[in-house]
Amino acid sequence: MKYMLLIWTNPENWDAVPAGEYAEYMALDKALLETGELIVSAELADPVNSRTVRVRDGVAATTDGPFLEAKEHLAGYFLVECESLERALAVAAMIPAARAEDERVEVRSVMDTAGLEM
């Protein structure tokens, strides 16, 4: 089963990121590659660089940013293939953001084309 591990963070805390945390992410990537569970992982750019597209009445409108009311935003993700939800949760717990005060890791099943996971 595939799982998307979504890393939510508050950019106000980025100055306080512990030294060596990036190395922890790289080590986790390497470990998950060795087990064959990692499909892809990526860090996302700051939301100030994002755009939102909405199509209404056939007309596309593009605006700056995600316009979220929350302080947190999606900062990165891991797409993994694990034998069970329990294993995906264990992997999520290894992500450094899961330990941070104002950060969290959301675990979501990836639906296949049949959509039977709902």
C-alpha positions as CSV (number, residue, x, y, z in Angstrom):
1,M,0.0,0.0,0.0
2,K,1.2,3.5,-0.8
3,Y,1.2,6.3,1.8
4,M,1.8,10.0,1.5
5,L,3.6,11.4,4.5
6,L,2.9,15.1,4.5
7,I,5.2,17.3,6.5
8,W,3.4,20.4,7.9
9,T,5.5,23.1,9.4
10,N,5.4,26.7,10.6
11,P,8.0,28.8,8.7
12,E,8.4,31.1,11.7
13,N,10.4,28.3,13.3
14,W,12.8,27.7,10.5
15,D,15.5,29.8,12.1
16,A,15.4,27.4,15.1
17,V,15.9,24.2,13.1
18,P,18.5,22.1,14.9
19,A,21.9,21.7,13.3
20,G,22.1,18.3,11.6
21,E,18.4,17.9,10.9
22,Y,19.0,18.0,7.1
23,A,21.4,15.1,7.6
24,E,18.7,13.2,9.4
25,Y,16.4,13.6,6.4
26,M,19.1,12.3,4.1
27,A,19.8,9.3,6.4
28,L,16.1,8.5,6.4
29,D,15.9,8.7,2.6
30,K,18.9,6.3,2.4
31,A,17.4,3.9,4.9
32,L,14.0,3.8,3.1
33,L,15.7,3.3,-0.2
34,E,17.6,0.3,1.2
35,T,14.3,-1.3,2.4
36,G,12.7,-0.5,-0.9
37,E,9.9,1.5,0.8
38,L,10.8,5.0,-0.5
39,I,9.2,6.0,-3.8
40,V,10.1,9.7,-3.7
41,S,10.6,12.5,-1.2
42,A,10.9,16.2,-1.7
43,E,11.1,19.5,0.1
44,L,8.7,22.2,-1.1
45,A,9.6,25.8,-1.7
46,D,8.4,28.6,0.6
47,P,4.7,29.3,0.1
48,V,5.5,32.9,-0.9
49,N,6.7,31.4,-4.2
50,S,3.5,29.5,-4.8
51,R,0.4,30.3,-6.9
52,T,-3.2,29.1,-6.7
53,V,-5.2,28.4,-9.8
54,R,-9.0,28.3,-9.7
55,V,-11.2,27.8,-12.8
56,R,-14.7,29.4,-12.6
57,D,-17.1,29.4,-15.5
58,G,-14.3,28.2,-17.7
59,V,-11.9,31.0,-16.8
60,A,-8.7,30.3,-15.0
61,A,-7.7,32.8,-12.3
62,T,-4.2,32.7,-10.8
63,T,-3.4,34.3,-7.4
64,D,-0.3,34.5,-5.3
65,G,0.2,32.1,-2.5
66,P,-2.0,29.4,-1.0
67,F,-4.0,31.9,1.0
68,L,-4.3,29.6,4.0
69,E,-5.5,30.9,7.3
70,A,-3.3,28.5,9.2
71,K,0.2,29.2,10.4
72,E,1.3,25.8,9.1
73,H,1.9,24.9,5.5
74,L,3.0,21.9,3.5
75,A,6.7,21.9,3.5
76,G,7.6,18.5,2.0
77,Y,6.5,14.9,1.7
78,F,7.6,11.3,1.4
79,L,5.7,8.9,-0.8
80,V,6.3,5.4,0.6
81,E,5.1,1.9,-0.1
82,C,4.7,0.0,3.2
83,E,3.3,-3.4,4.1
84,S,0.8,-1.8,6.6
85,L,-0.5,1.4,8.0
86,E,1.4,0.6,11.2
87,R,4.7,0.6,9.3
88,A,3.8,3.9,7.5
89,L,3.1,5.4,11.0
90,A,6.4,4.1,12.2
91,V,8.2,5.7,9.2
92,A,6.3,9.0,9.8
93,A,7.6,8.9,13.4
94,M,11.2,8.8,12.1
95,I,10.7,12.1,10.2
96,P,12.4,14.9,12.2
97,A,9.4,17.2,11.8
98,A,7.3,14.8,13.8
99,R,9.4,15.7,16.9
100,A,9.1,19.5,16.5
101,E,6.8,21.5,18.6
102,D,4.9,23.3,15.8
103,E,5.2,20.7,13.1
104,R,3.5,17.4,12.3
105,V,3.4,14.6,9.8
106,E,0.1,13.6,8.3
107,V,-0.2,10.0,7.0
108,R,-2.6,9.4,4.1
109,S,-3.3,6.3,2.1
110,V,-2.9,6.8,-1.6
111,M,-6.0,5.6,-3.5
112,D,-5.6,3.3,-6.5
113,T,-7.7,3.7,-9.5
114,A,-10.5,1.7,-8.0
115,G,-10.7,4.0,-5.0
116,L,-11.4,1.1,-2.6
117,E,-9.3,2.6,0.2
118,M,-12.1,5.0,1.3
